[in-house]
Amino acid sequence: MVIRMRHTRAHTGNRRSHHALKGNTIVTDADTKTKHMRHRASLDTGMYRGRQVFDITKKAVKNAKKAS
């Protein structure tokens, strides 16, 4: 039968050192100064990397229609 290797707190801690959760990175838009997550379109302006990705007014109308 195989003799098991030692299982110390240090080995457990070294393994678990990579298990920590990382916080989300928030960036500020240079033009509008709004904050949003990286690699995602700004929900306030609909812009991503300098171009319009989705129309804010159309989305607001759709949400208002859905709510009533």
C-alpha positions in Angstrom: 0.0 0.0 0.0 1.2 3.5 -0.8 2.2 5.8 2.0 0.4 9.1 1.5 2.3 12.3 1.2 2.2 14.8 4.0 -0.7 17.2 4.0 0.3 20.3 5.8 -1.4 23.6 6.2 1.3 25.2 4.1 0.6 23.0 1.1 -3.1 23.6 1.5 -2.6 27.4 1.7 -0.3 27.3 -1.4 -3.0 25.5 -3.4 -5.8 27.8 -2.2 -3.8 31.0 -2.8 -5.3 31.1 -6.3 -8.9 30.7 -5.1 -9.4 34.4 -4.1 -12.1 36.3 -5.9 -11.0 39.3 -8.0 -13.1 42.5 -8.1 -14.6 43.8 -11.3 -12.5 46.4 -13.1 -14.5 49.6 -13.7 -13.3 52.1 -16.3 -14.3 55.7 -17.0 -15.3 56.7 -20.5 -13.1 59.5 -21.8 -15.8 61.4 -23.6 -18.8 61.1 -21.3 -17.1 60.4 -18.0 -19.5 57.6 -17.3 -18.3 54.4 -15.5 -18.8 50.9 -16.9 -17.2 47.5 -16.8 -14.3 46.8 -19.2 -15.0 45.2 -22.6 -18.7 46.0 -22.3 -20.8 48.7 -23.8 -21.8 51.6 -21.6 -25.4 51.3 -20.7 -25.8 55.1 -20.4 -24.6 55.9 -23.9 -24.6 52.7 -25.9 -21.1 53.3 -27.0 -18.3 50.7 -27.2 -14.8 51.5 -28.4 -15.8 54.7 -30.0 -18.9 53.5 -31.9 -22.6 53.3 -31.3 -23.5 49.7 -30.5 -27.2 50.0 -29.5 -29.7 52.8 -29.5 -30.5 54.1 -26.0 -33.8 55.9 -27.0 -35.2 52.8 -28.7 -34.3 50.7 -25.6 -35.9 53.3 -23.2 -39.1 53.2 -25.3 -39.2 49.5 -25.3 -38.7 49.3 -21.5 -41.5 51.9 -21.0 -43.8 50.0 -23.2 -43.0 46.8 -21.4 -43.6 48.4 -18.0 -47.1 49.6 -18.8 
